[in-house]
Amino acid sequence: MAKSVTVRAPCSTANLGPGFDVFGLALDAFYDEVTVTKKGKGITIVSSDDIPLEPEQNTAGLVAQAMKKKEKLTGGIEIKIQKNVPPGFGMGSSAASAAACAIGINKLYNLKLNQNQLVSYAGIGEKASAGSIHYDNVAASVVGGFVIVNSNPLSVVRIEAPNDLILCVAVPEVKVPKKKTKVSRSVIPKTVKLSDSITNLANAANIIAGFINKDSSLIGKSVEDVIIEPARKHMIPGFNNVKNNALRAGAFGVTISGAGPSVIAFASKKQNLTKIGASMKIGFKSAKKNSKIIICKPSKGPKIVKIVK
């Protein structure tokens, strides 16, 4: 039986435009590393990063509490967290820690939980940042690739991403409010026009077709969102310029990464990725904001990097 397990889980982008609360894509840009150890009593969080150390306020802590109670786990659990996914920028930071913790505890206690069970536990961690449970980011971090999530009842479908799909993520240097996800959800329209709903549904269906047929161009051209993006884009300085610049530079499509403020452009290996990234930086500069460009590809998923017996 293992004494400790270390798991590295990837960041992710949620929604992919029209797939609000349904689509997620794991990215190899950043990873959180979590080590769970049988130690002491209760649940203890250890980290040198600026994150809550109280289990009930920490994404991984909430996951551990739920698993300990429901799976009737005995003894204490120490959770050591090394954050690499930048929090609050639409890259699934809380989801990465939650996913790594769920996978680690599953292995530590040999629970043999299935994919949906792991996603369900990881989703509980979202309460710490979003105030409610959302499965799109955590599902992507738990299983990797492109995921389609049905929340009620919970089910996750994973599709491998095309080998040539490349993402350019522009992360602006802006001050992110606390509970940013909750704030960004507050601006979402309560009612939508039927024509807008039909447009988003068609685009979402084409995204799925793109992943099935390994067509990066179709995926990128279908991330157009006429419902959530118009309601949220005012929260991102220079968004229109960032998007339009990237499209002119050759990106297939551009949308908000998760709840923002990062903006993500979809392209392939054939595109001039440096040019696309530079154009997005210029877009943010038009709003007097600096930004960091990350060029990445879809992640295959989390890895168990160390087991101590």
KEKE-3310 file (N, C-alpha, C; in steps of 0.2 Angstrom, whole numbers, plus 5000, padded with zeros to 4 digits):
npx = (5004:5003:5011:5012:5007:5011:5004:5003:4993:4985:4982:4967:4955:4939:4923:4925:4920:4904:4901:4896:4899:4899:4909:4926:4944:4959:4976:4993:5000:5002:5004:4998:5005:5002:5004:4999:4998:4998:4996:4997:4982:4966:4964:4977:4984:4998:5008:5018:5013:5002:4989:4973:4975:4966:4956:4943:4942:4950:4953:4958:4957:4943:4940:4947:4941:4927:4930:4936:4925:4914:4920:4924:4937:4951:4962:4974:4976:4989:4991:5001:5003:5009:5008:5006:4998:4992:4981:4964:4964:4956:4961:4958:4964:4960:4953:4964:4971:4961:4958:4970:4972:4960:4964:4975:4972:4963:4972:4981:4973:4969:4956:4950:4941:4930:4930:4920:4916:4928:4929:4917:4920:4931:4925:4919:4928:4927:4919:4926:4932:4922:4910:4900:4897:4905:4909:4916:4930:4936:4934:4941:4954:4955:4954:4960:4963:4949:4933:4916:4903:4890:4880:4869:4862:4879:4890:4904:4912:4926:4936:4950:4961:4965:4981:4988:4983:4985:4986:4985:4987:4983:4988:4983:4990:4982:4972:4964:4948:4943:4935:4933:4927:4914:4909:4910:4901:4889:4886:4880:4867:4850:4840:4839:4839:4830:4836:4849:4852:4851:4861:4873:4871:4873:4886:4892:4890:4897:4910:4912:4911:4922:4932:4930:4933:4945:4949:4956:4954:4940:4936:4942:4935:4923:4921:4915:4904:4889:4882:4887:4900:4898:4892:4902:4914:4917:4923:4936:4950:4952:4948:4941:4950:4961:4955:4951:4964:4971:4963:4966:4979:4979:4973:4961:4950:4944:4942:4935:4945:4938:4931:4938:4951:4959:4963:4960:4967:4963:4973:4983:4998:5002:5000:5007:5012:5019:5017:5003:5002:5010:5001:4991:4996:4998:4985:4981:4989:4984:4974:4982:4988:4999:5004:5006:5011:5006:5010:5003:4998:4985:4983:4987:4983:4982:4996:5003:5017:5025:5026:5027:5031)
npy = (4994:5011:5025:5038:5049:5057:5068:5076:5088:5094:5111:5120:5125:5131:5130:5134:5144:5142:5131:5132:5128:5115:5111:5106:5108:5101:5108:5109:5119:5123:5115:5109:5102:5090:5082:5069:5062:5049:5054:5061:5068:5071:5083:5091:5105:5110:5122:5133:5143:5157:5153:5147:5139:5132:5118:5119:5130:5128:5121:5108:5103:5103:5093:5082:5081:5078:5065:5058:5057:5051:5039:5033:5034:5031:5039:5052:5065:5073:5086:5092:5106:5112:5126:5130:5133:5149:5157:5163:5167:5161:5148:5136:5134:5131:5119:5111:5108:5102:5091:5084:5081:5072:5061:5057:5053:5043:5034:5032:5026:5015:5015:5013:5020:5026:5035:5045:5046:5051:5063:5069:5070:5079:5090:5095:5103:5115:5123:5131:5141:5146:5146:5137:5121:5116:5106:5107:5112:5103:5091:5090:5092:5080:5069:5073:5079:5083:5087:5082:5087:5081:5087:5082:5068:5066:5064:5060:5063:5059:5065:5063:5076:5084:5081:5092:5103:5119:5130:5148:5157:5172:5180:5193:5206:5210:5216:5204:5201:5195:5179:5178:5170:5168:5182:5184:5176:5182:5191:5185:5183:5181:5177:5172:5175:5165:5163:5166:5155:5145:5147:5146:5132:5126:5129:5123:5110:5108:5110:5098:5089:5093:5089:5075:5072:5076:5089:5103:5116:5117:5116:5128:5138:5137:5141:5153:5163:5169:5172:5171:5177:5191:5196:5196:5201:5215:5215:5212:5221:5228:5218:5216:5221:5212:5200:5202:5206:5194:5185:5192:5189:5176:5166:5153:5154:5164:5166:5169:5162:5151:5159:5170:5182:5179:5176:5165:5159:5148:5138:5130:5119:5124:5137:5154:5155:5163:5176:5177:5177:5188:5198:5197:5202:5215:5219:5219:5229:5240:5244:5248:5238:5225:5209:5191:5178:5162:5148:5133:5116:5103:5094:5077:5073:5070:5065:5052:5055:5051:5038:5033:5020)
npz = (5000:4996:5003:5000:4986:4971:4960:4944:4936:4922:4916:4909:4896:4896:4889:4876:4867:4861:4869:4883:4899:4896:4887:4888:4887:4889:4892:4888:4894:4907:4923:4939:4953:4965:4980:4990:5006:5018:5034:5050:5058:5052:5039:5031:5023:5014:5007:4998:4991:4987:4993:5000:5016:5023:5024:5020:5012:5002:4986:4983:4996:4999:4990:4996:5009:5005:4999:5009:5018:5011:5006:5017:5023:5033:5046:5044:5031:5022:5011:4999:4989:4974:4965:4948:4938:4933:4944:4942:4929:4919:4916:4922:4935:4949:4946:4941:4953:4960:4953:4952:4966:4968:4960:4965:4979:4976:4970:4981:4991:4984:4978:4966:4958:4945:4930:4929:4943:4948:4942:4947:4961:4960:4955:4966:4972:4965:4971:4980:4973:4963:4969:4966:4959:4945:4930:4918:4917:4927:4922:4910:4916:4923:4914:4902:4885:4874:4881:4883:4893:4903:4915:4923:4923:4929:4916:4906:4891:4881:4869:4858:4854:4838:4830:4825:4831:4838:4851:4855:4868:4876:4890:4899:4909:4921:4935:4944:4951:4967:4968:4955:4945:4949:4949:4935:4930:4934:4925:4914:4902:4907:4899:4881:4864:4852:4840:4842:4851:4842:4833:4842:4845:4833:4830:4841:4839:4827:4832:4840:4829:4822:4831:4831:4818:4817:4813:4813:4808:4806:4820:4825:4818:4822:4835:4838:4848:4852:4863:4877:4876:4870:4882:4891:4886:4889:4901:4898:4894:4879:4871:4858:4849:4852:4848:4834:4828:4830:4821:4809:4808:4805:4813:4816:4824:4838:4855:4872:4885:4896:4910:4907:4911:4900:4883:4870:4855:4841:4831:4819:4816:4804:4804:4806:4821:4830:4824:4826:4840:4843:4837:4846:4858:4854:4853:4866:4870:4865:4874:4884:4891:4896:4891:4892:4881:4878:4869:4865:4866:4865:4880:4885:4897:4915:4926:4936:4945:4955:4967:4984:4994)
capx = (5000:5006:5011:5011:5006:5011:5000:5003:4987:4985:4977:4962:4951:4932:4917:4927:4915:4897:4900:4896:4898:4899:4915:4933:4950:4966:4981:5000:5004:5004:5002:4998:5007:4999:5006:4994:5002:4994:5000:4993:4975:4962:4966:4982:4986:5004:5010:5022:5010:4997:4982:4970:4977:4961:4954:4936:4942:4955:4950:4960:4955:4936:4940:4949:4935:4922:4932:4937:4919:4910:4924:4926:4944:4953:4968:4975:4979:4992:4990:5006:5001:5013:5004:5010:4993:4990:4975:4960:4965:4953:4965:4957:4969:4957:4952:4970:4973:4956:4959:4976:4970:4956:4967:4980:4968:4961:4978:4984:4969:4967:4949:4948:4935:4929:4931:4914:4917:4934:4926:4912:4924:4935:4920:4917:4933:4926:4915:4931:4933:4917:4904:4896:4901:4906:4913:4920:4937:4939:4934:4947:4960:4955:4954:4964:4960:4943:4928:4909:4901:4883:4880:4864:4867:4885:4894:4910:4914:4932:4938:4957:4962:4969:4988:4990:4979:4989:4982:4989:4984:4986:4986:4984:4992:4977:4970:4959:4944:4942:4929:4932:4922:4907:4908:4909:4894:4884:4884:4877:4860:4845:4836:4842:4835:4830:4841:4856:4853:4852:4868:4878:4870:4876:4893:4895:4890:4903:4916:4912:4912:4929:4937:4929:4936:4952:4949:4957:4951:4933:4935:4943:4930:4916:4921:4911:4899:4885:4878:4891:4905:4896:4890:4908:4920:4918:4927:4943:4952:4955:4946:4939:4956:4965:4952:4952:4971:4973:4960:4969:4985:4978:4970:4955:4945:4946:4936:4937:4947:4934:4928:4943:4952:4964:4960:4963:4966:4964:4976:4987:5005:5004:4999:5012:5010:5023:5013:4997:5004:5012:4996:4986:4999:4997:4978:4980:4993:4979:4971:4987:4989:5004:5001:5010:5008:5008:5009:5003:4994:4981:4986:4984:4980:4986:5001:5006:5024:5029:5023:5031:5027)
capy = (5000:5017:5030:5045:5049:5064:5069:5082:5088:5100:5117:5118:5130:5129:5133:5134:5148:5141:5125:5135:5123:5108:5109:5108:5106:5101:5111:5107:5125:5123:5109:5109:5096:5088:5076:5067:5058:5047:5058:5064:5067:5076:5085:5097:5108:5113:5125:5140:5147:5161:5149:5146:5133:5129:5113:5120:5135:5126:5117:5101:5102:5101:5086:5077:5081:5074:5058:5055:5056:5046:5033:5031:5034:5032:5042:5059:5066:5079:5088:5097:5109:5116:5129:5132:5136:5155:5158:5168:5169:5157:5142:5131:5134:5127:5113:5107:5106:5097:5084:5080:5078:5066:5056:5055:5050:5037:5029:5031:5021:5010:5015:5010:5024:5026:5042:5049:5047:5056:5070:5071:5072:5085:5096:5098:5108:5121:5128:5136:5147:5148:5146:5131:5115:5116:5100:5107:5112:5098:5085:5091:5090:5073:5064:5075:5079:5087:5083:5085:5085:5082:5088:5079:5065:5067:5059:5063:5060:5061:5064:5065:5082:5083:5081:5098:5109:5123:5136:5153:5160:5178:5181:5200:5208:5214:5214:5199:5201:5188:5175:5181:5166:5170:5188:5184:5172:5186:5195:5181:5185:5176:5174:5173:5174:5158:5163:5165:5149:5140:5148:5143:5125:5124:5130:5118:5103:5108:5109:5091:5086:5094:5084:5068:5071:5079:5095:5109:5122:5117:5118:5135:5142:5136:5144:5159:5162:5175:5173:5173:5182:5198:5199:5196:5204:5221:5214:5211:5227:5227:5211:5216:5221:5206:5195:5204:5205:5187:5183:5194:5186:5169:5161:5150:5157:5167:5167:5170:5156:5150:5165:5176:5187:5176:5175:5160:5158:5142:5138:5123:5120:5127:5144:5158:5156:5169:5181:5177:5179:5195:5202:5198:5207:5222:5220:5221:5235:5246:5245:5249:5232:5220:5202:5185:5174:5155:5144:5126:5111:5099:5089:5070:5072:5070:5059:5050:5055:5047:5034:5031:5014)
capz = (5000:4995:5008:4997:4979:4968:4953:4940:4932:4917:4915:4904:4894:4896:4885:4869:4864:4862:4873:4890:4905:4893:4884:4891:4883:4893:4889:4891:4895:4914:4927:4946:4956:4971:4984:4995:5010:5024:5039:5055:5059:5048:5033:5032:5017:5014:5001:4999:4986:4990:4992:5007:5019:5027:5019:5018:5008:4997:4981:4985:5003:4998:4987:5001:5014:5002:4998:5016:5021:5007:5005:5024:5023:5040:5047:5041:5024:5021:5004:4997:4983:4970:4960:4942:4934:4936:4947:4941:4922:4914:4914:4926:4941:4954:4943:4941:4960:4962:4949:4955:4972:4967:4957:4970:4984:4973:4970:4988:4995:4980:4978:4959:4956:4938:4927:4932:4950:4949:4940:4952:4967:4958:4954:4973:4973:4962:4976:4983:4968:4959:4973:4964:4956:4937:4929:4912:4918:4931:4918:4906:4919:4925:4908:4896:4878:4873:4885:4883:4900:4905:4923:4927:4928:4927:4912:4903:4884:4880:4862:4857:4849:4832:4832:4823:4834:4842:4854:4857:4874:4878:4897:4901:4916:4924:4942:4944:4957:4970:4966:4948:4941:4951:4946:4928:4929:4936:4919:4909:4901:4909:4893:4875:4858:4849:4834:4845:4853:4836:4831:4846:4845:4827:4831:4846:4835:4822:4836:4841:4822:4821:4835:4829:4811:4817:4808:4817:4805:4808:4827:4826:4815:4826:4842:4838:4853:4851:4869:4883:4874:4870:4889:4896:4883:4892:4907:4896:4891:4872:4868:4851:4845:4852:4843:4827:4826:4829:4815:4803:4808:4802:4818:4813:4828:4844:4860:4879:4888:4902:4912:4906:4906:4895:4876:4866:4848:4838:4825:4818:4815:4798:4804:4809:4828:4832:4822:4829:4847:4843:4836:4852:4862:4851:4854:4873:4871:4863:4880:4888:4895:4894:4891:4891:4876:4878:4863:4868:4862:4870:4885:4885:4903:4921:4926:4942:4944:4960:4972:4989:4997)
cpx = (5004:5006:5010:5011:5007:5008:5001:4997:4987:4980:4972:4959:4944:4928:4919:4922:4908:4896:4900:4894:4897:4905:4921:4938:4956:4971:4988:5004:5006:5001:5003:5001:5005:5002:5002:4998:4997:4999:4995:4986:4971:4965:4971:4984:4993:5006:5014:5019:5005:4990:4980:4973:4972:4957:4947:4936:4947:4952:4951:4957:4947:4936:4941:4944:4930:4924:4933:4930:4915:4914:4926:4933:4947:4960:4968:4978:4982:4992:4995:5004:5007:5009:5008:5005:4991:4983:4971:4961:4961:4956:4964:4961:4966:4955:4958:4972:4968:4957:4965:4975:4966:4959:4972:4977:4966:4966:4981:4980:4967:4960:4946:4941:4936:4930:4926:4915:4923:4932:4921:4916:4928:4931:4918:4922:4932:4922:4920:4932:4927:4910:4899:4900:4900:4911:4917:4927:4940:4939:4940:4954:4961:4957:4958:4960:4954:4937:4921:4906:4893:4883:4875:4860:4874:4888:4899:4912:4921:4934:4946:4957:4966:4977:4991:4987:4984:4985:4987:4985:4987:4983:4988:4986:4987:4975:4964:4955:4944:4935:4927:4927:4915:4905:4906:4903:4888:4882:4881:4870:4856:4841:4840:4837:4835:4835:4848:4857:4854:4859:4873:4877:4874:4884:4896:4895:4895:4910:4917:4914:4920:4934:4936:4933:4943:4953:4950:4954:4943:4932:4936:4938:4923:4916:4918:4905:4895:4881:4882:4897:4903:4894:4897:4914:4921:4922:4934:4945:4955:4953:4945:4946:4961:4962:4953:4959:4973:4970:4964:4976:4985:4975:4963:4949:4948:4940:4939:4939:4943:4931:4933:4947:4957:4960:4963:4961:4967:4967:4979:4994:5007:5004:5006:5010:5013:5019:5006:4997:5005:5006:4991:4989:4998:4989:4977:4984:4988:4975:4975:4988:4994:5001:5007:5007:5011:5006:5009:4999:4990:4985:4983:4981:4985:4991:5003:5013:5028:5024:5028:5027:5031)
cpy = (5006:5022:5037:5044:5056:5064:5076:5082:5095:5106:5115:5125:5127:5133:5132:5138:5146:5135:5127:5129:5116:5106:5111:5105:5106:5103:5109:5113:5125:5117:5111:5102:5095:5082:5074:5061:5056:5049:5061:5063:5072:5077:5091:5099:5111:5116:5132:5145:5151:5158:5148:5139:5129:5125:5115:5126:5134:5120:5109:5099:5100:5094:5081:5076:5076:5066:5054:5053:5050:5039:5030:5029:5035:5036:5049:5059:5073:5080:5094:5099:5113:5119:5131:5135:5143:5156:5164:5171:5165:5151:5136:5129:5129:5120:5108:5104:5100:5091:5080:5077:5072:5060:5053:5051:5043:5032:5027:5026:5016:5009:5013:5014:5025:5034:5047:5051:5051:5063:5073:5074:5079:5091:5099:5104:5115:5126:5133:5142:5150:5149:5141:5126:5116:5110:5101:5107:5106:5091:5084:5089:5083:5068:5066:5076:5084:5083:5087:5082:5086:5082:5084:5074:5066:5062:5063:5059:5063:5060:5067:5071:5080:5084:5088:5104:5112:5129:5141:5157:5166:5180:5188:5201:5213:5211:5210:5200:5194:5185:5177:5177:5167:5177:5188:5180:5177:5191:5191:5182:5179:5173:5176:5172:5167:5158:5162:5158:5144:5141:5145:5135:5122:5124:5125:5111:5103:5107:5101:5087:5087:5090:5077:5067:5074:5085:5101:5116:5123:5119:5125:5140:5142:5138:5150:5158:5169:5176:5175:5178:5189:5201:5199:5200:5211:5221:5213:5217:5225:5221:5211:5217:5215:5200:5196:5204:5198:5183:5185:5191:5178:5164:5159:5153:5159:5167:5168:5163:5155:5156:5171:5177:5185:5175:5170:5159:5151:5142:5130:5124:5123:5135:5147:5159:5162:5175:5182:5179:5186:5200:5203:5202:5214:5224:5223:5228:5241:5248:5247:5244:5227:5213:5197:5181:5167:5151:5136:5122:5107:5094:5082:5069:5072:5064:5058:5050:5052:5044:5032:5026:5013)
cpz = (5000:5002:5006:4989:4976:4961:4950:4935:4928:4918:4910:4902:4893:4891:4878:4865:4866:4867:4881:4895:4902:4890:4888:4887:4888:4889:4892:4893:4903:4918:4935:4948:4963:4974:4990:4999:5016:5030:5044:5056:5055:5042:5033:5025:5018:5007:5003:4994:4990:4989:4999:5009:5023:5022:5016:5013:5002:4992:4982:4992:5003:4995:4992:5006:5011:5001:5004:5019:5018:5006:5011:5025:5031:5040:5043:5034:5024:5013:5003:4990:4980:4965:4954:4938:4937:4938:4944:4933:4917:4911:4918:4932:4946:4952:4943:4948:4962:4959:4951:4962:4972:4965:4962:4976:4982:4972:4977:4992:4990:4979:4971:4957:4948:4936:4930:4939:4952:4948:4945:4959:4966:4957:4961:4974:4970:4966:4979:4979:4965:4963:4972:4960:4948:4935:4922:4913:4921:4926:4913:4909:4922:4920:4903:4890:4878:4877:4883:4890:4900:4912:4926:4922:4925:4922:4908:4896:4883:4872:4861:4852:4843:4834:4830:4826:4839:4845:4856:4862:4876:4885:4899:4908:4918:4931:4942:4951:4960:4968:4959:4944:4943:4949:4939:4926:4930:4930:4913:4908:4904:4904:4886:4869:4855:4843:4836:4848:4848:4834:4835:4846:4839:4827:4836:4843:4830:4826:4838:4834:4821:4825:4833:4822:4811:4812:4812:4815:4807:4816:4828:4824:4818:4833:4843:4843:4853:4857:4875:4881:4874:4877:4893:4893:4886:4898:4905:4892:4884:4869:4861:4847:4846:4848:4836:4824:4825:4823:4809:4802:4806:4807:4815:4817:4834:4849:4867:4882:4895:4903:4910:4912:4900:4889:4873:4859:4846:4832:4824:4817:4809:4799:4807:4816:4831:4830:4825:4837:4847:4842:4842:4857:4860:4853:4862:4874:4869:4869:4885:4893:4892:4894:4890:4886:4877:4872:4866:4864:4867:4874:4884:4892:4909:4921:4934:4942:4949:4965:4977:4993:5004)
residu = (MET:ALA:LYS:SER:VAL:THR:VAL:ARG:ALA:PRO:CYS:SER:THR:ALA:ASN:LEU:GLY:PRO:GLY:PHE:ASP:VAL:PHE:GLY:LEU:ALA:LEU:ASP:ALA:PHE:TYR:ASP:GLU:VAL:THR:VAL:THR:LYS:LYS:GLY:LYS:GLY:ILE:THR:ILE:VAL:SER:SER:ASP:ASP:ILE:PRO:LEU:GLU:PRO:GLU:GLN:ASN:THR:ALA:GLY:LEU:VAL:ALA:GLN:ALA:MET:LYS:LYS:LYS:GLU:LYS:LEU:THR:GLY:GLY:ILE:GLU:ILE:LYS:ILE:GLN:LYS:ASN:VAL:PRO:PRO:GLY:PHE:GLY:MET:GLY:SER:SER:ALA:ALA:SER:ALA:ALA:ALA:CYS:ALA:ILE:GLY:ILE:ASN:LYS:LEU:TYR:ASN:LEU:LYS:LEU:ASN:GLN:ASN:GLN:LEU:VAL:SER:TYR:ALA:GLY:ILE:GLY:GLU:LYS:ALA:SER:ALA:GLY:SER:ILE:HIS:TYR:ASP:ASN:VAL:ALA:ALA:SER:VAL:VAL:GLY:GLY:PHE:VAL:ILE:VAL:ASN:SER:ASN:PRO:LEU:SER:VAL:VAL:ARG:ILE:GLU:ALA:PRO:ASN:ASP:LEU:ILE:LEU:CYS:VAL:ALA:VAL:PRO:GLU:VAL:LYS:VAL:PRO:LYS:LYS:LYS:THR:LYS:VAL:SER:ARG:SER:VAL:ILE:PRO:LYS:THR:VAL:LYS:LEU:SER:ASP:SER:ILE:THR:ASN:LEU:ALA:ASN:ALA:ALA:ASN:ILE:ILE:ALA:GLY:PHE:ILE:ASN:LYS:ASP:SER:SER:LEU:ILE:GLY:LYS:SER:VAL:GLU:ASP:VAL:ILE:ILE:GLU:PRO:ALA:ARG:LYS:HIS:MET:ILE:PRO:GLY:PHE:ASN:ASN:VAL:LYS:ASN:ASN:ALA:LEU:ARG:ALA:GLY:ALA:PHE:GLY:VAL:THR:ILE:SER:GLY:ALA:GLY:PRO:SER:VAL:ILE:ALA:PHE:ALA:SER:LYS:LYS:GLN:ASN:LEU:THR:LYS:ILE:GLY:ALA:SER:MET:LYS:ILE:GLY:PHE:LYS:SER:ALA:LYS:LYS:ASN:SER:LYS:ILE:ILE:ILE:CYS:LYS:PRO:SER:LYS:GLY:PRO:LYS:ILE:VAL:LYS:ILE:VAL:LYS)
# end
